Amino acid sequence: MALKIIATIQIKQDHIEMIKQEALKLIVPTRKEVGCLEYFLLQNSEQEDVLIMIETWENEDALAIHFATPHLKQFAQALEGVATLSITKAHLIA
């Protein structure tokens, strides 16, 4: 069963553009990963300091491999001290 991920990133005001640029760098390599079914980056229309990633993975194993990729590790380093990341995992039920 496919696994949905909703990742919400709350960014400190003076780092919004930098984090947005770092998040954009994730799109191409992530979409090429085995097991990635979809990967979208959104910016909250009412709160510019909030980015949202909507992802669909084939399974937990594919997601675990994603978490270990160099591009995601680099992104996590960029977030340190300037943003907080919240991840919600969900399965489609209807």
Buried (B, 14 or more C-beta within 10 A) or exposed (E): EEBBBEBBBBBEEEBBEBBBEBBEEBBEBBEEBEBBEEBEBEBEEEEEBBBBBEBBBBEEEBBEBBEEBEBBEEBEEBBEEBBEBEEEEEEEEE
